[in-house]
Amino acid sequence: MSNKKLILLVVSLLTTTIAFIIGFFIIENQFFDQVLFQKSPLHGYVKNKHNLDYISPFHYTRAKDLISLRRYSSSMQKDSDATFTIVIIGDSFTYGMGIRNNQRFLTKLEKKLDKIKPTKIYSLALPGDNFLDYYINYKAAENYIQPDLYIITMVENDFVINSHWKYPDYERNQKIFSKICGKNKHIEKYSNDMPSWYEFVNQVSYPSSINETNICYVKTALSKFDQNKTLYVTMTPFDLASWDNDDDSNNFNTIEATANIGKIMSSYIELITNAHGSVLPMNPFLEAKLTAEEVFVSEKEGHHSYITNDFITEKLFDEIKSNSKWKFLPPTDNSQ
């Protein structure tokens, strides 16, 4: 091959690569809802099921703690007592759907706390996890990580105890809970194949929250958690009353969903309080005065934006640093 042909080939490859990078950037950042409903896997999206056996390389960073907990559990205990260890348990909001890994509140919180004291945060969250999953991951962390603090993040659909086989010990634990609470009644019925957000709240999340079997699942899990080391964070993910909606026929459903989410969050707080737990409620709309455009990734993507993750980071940072219950900082000697 002549030098001219080689140079032409190299230039062509570089031009194609640069064009692809520029095009990819423009599509992801300028045409989110117009071209792609979901961004690339770099933002936490996957086409296959969210299952530990099918985690792609794009998502390994987000799921590596869950994978390590199942496969290399004996190596996960902290190296030094000087390191403050936190396990954060949740679902897609904690997993960070719609944002990059470095924009997640877990990543930012670890960096902020580490500047004060050596800190390690483990992320135990997959999209679609419910409160039974939280219990399973809590007990696995209790056995192998033994953290200084557990943080359990809760959104409006965690009463929906749907059957799946994401975790190898799910079936065994579901049988244990069924013996205590009775057969789980997973309520899932929609007027359409793909439910709107208000349909899901009104027809699935809220009915599940008042179902005695599902409530028993949550109560049973709470009774087995160490309340001296567990912080529950209730996240109100929607400000449904102010959500832009051009279809006037949906107004009643929107109002109903708003009320139902309020009832669900109140139920969480009541159950946790009765179990002598500590709750940190979060509502970025009311507390940070954020608009819907700022809170969410986009109008069609209801997961938290990087702005909301910054808000969550600051709230957790202040709570962990200032509340002596979590023993992050040594007690202050007020005798002098």
Helices and strands as residue ranges (DSSP letters): H 3-30, H 32-35, G 41-43, G 52-54, G 57-59, H 60-71, G 73-75, E 84-90, H 92-95, G 101-103, H 105-114, E 119-125, H 131-144, E 149-154, H 170-181, H 197-200, I 201-205, H 206-209, H 212-223, E 230-235, G 240-242, G 248-250, H 251-274, E 278-282, H 284-287, H 292-295, E 296-298, E 301-304, H 306-322, G 324-326
